[in-house]
């Protein structure tokens, strides 16, 4: 099941990257992104978001995200 979830997440990440002009036209400028990243920060935000979703979904599908989380945060449980 996690393979399917990871694949769906990777597709969503790629769709954000491919259709970021349409998403930007729909949402307009994002205030905090423009403040943090400067002029054109909304474009940068969508790139970081798409790549981040893709990478985290790939890690989820392979099980490395679960391994990483358990090794880093097991001391708090």
C-alpha positions as CSV (number, residue, x, y, z in Angstrom):
1,X,0.0,0.0,0.0
2,X,2.8,2.4,0.7
3,X,4.1,1.9,-2.8
4,X,0.8,3.2,-4.2
5,X,0.8,6.1,-1.8
6,X,4.3,7.0,-2.7
7,X,3.6,6.8,-6.4
8,X,0.6,9.1,-6.0
9,X,2.6,11.6,-4.0
10,X,5.4,11.6,-6.7
11,X,2.8,12.2,-9.4
12,X,1.4,15.1,-7.3
13,X,4.8,16.6,-6.9
14,X,5.5,16.4,-10.6
15,X,2.1,17.9,-11.4
16,X,2.9,20.9,-9.2
17,X,6.2,21.4,-11.1
18,X,4.7,21.0,-14.5
19,X,1.6,23.1,-13.9
20,X,3.1,25.8,-11.6
21,X,2.3,28.6,-14.1
22,X,-1.4,27.7,-13.9
23,X,-1.3,27.2,-10.2
24,X,0.4,30.6,-9.8
25,X,-2.3,32.2,-12.0
26,X,-5.0,30.6,-9.8
27,X,-3.5,31.5,-6.5
28,X,-1.8,34.8,-7.3
29,X,1.2,35.9,-5.3
30,X,1.7,34.2,-1.9
31,X,2.6,36.8,0.6
32,X,4.9,34.9,2.9
33,X,6.8,33.4,0.0
34,X,7.3,36.9,-1.6
35,X,8.6,38.1,1.8
36,X,10.9,35.2,2.5
37,X,12.3,34.5,-0.9
38,X,12.1,38.1,-2.3
39,X,10.7,39.0,-5.7
40,X,9.4,35.9,-7.6
41,X,9.2,34.0,-4.3
42,X,5.9,32.4,-5.2
43,X,7.7,30.6,-8.1
44,X,10.5,29.5,-5.8
45,X,7.9,28.3,-3.3
46,X,6.1,26.1,-5.8
47,X,9.4,24.6,-7.0
48,X,10.4,23.8,-3.4
49,X,7.0,22.4,-2.7
50,X,6.9,20.2,-5.7
51,X,10.4,18.8,-5.2
52,X,9.8,18.3,-1.5
53,X,6.6,16.4,-2.1
54,X,8.3,14.2,-4.7
55,X,11.3,13.4,-2.5
56,X,9.3,12.7,0.6
57,X,6.9,10.5,-1.4
58,X,9.9,8.6,-2.9
59,X,11.3,8.1,0.6
60,X,7.9,6.9,1.9
61,X,7.6,4.4,-0.9
62,X,11.0,2.9,-0.3
63,X,10.6,2.9,3.5
64,X,13.6,5.2,4.1
65,X,11.4,8.0,5.6
66,X,10.1,5.6,8.2
67,X,13.6,4.4,9.0
68,X,14.8,8.0,9.3
69,X,12.0,9.1,11.5
70,X,12.3,6.1,13.8
71,X,16.1,6.6,14.2
72,X,15.8,10.3,14.9
73,X,12.7,10.5,17.0
74,X,12.6,7.1,18.8
75,X,14.2,8.6,21.9
76,X,11.1,10.8,22.3
77,X,8.7,7.9,22.3
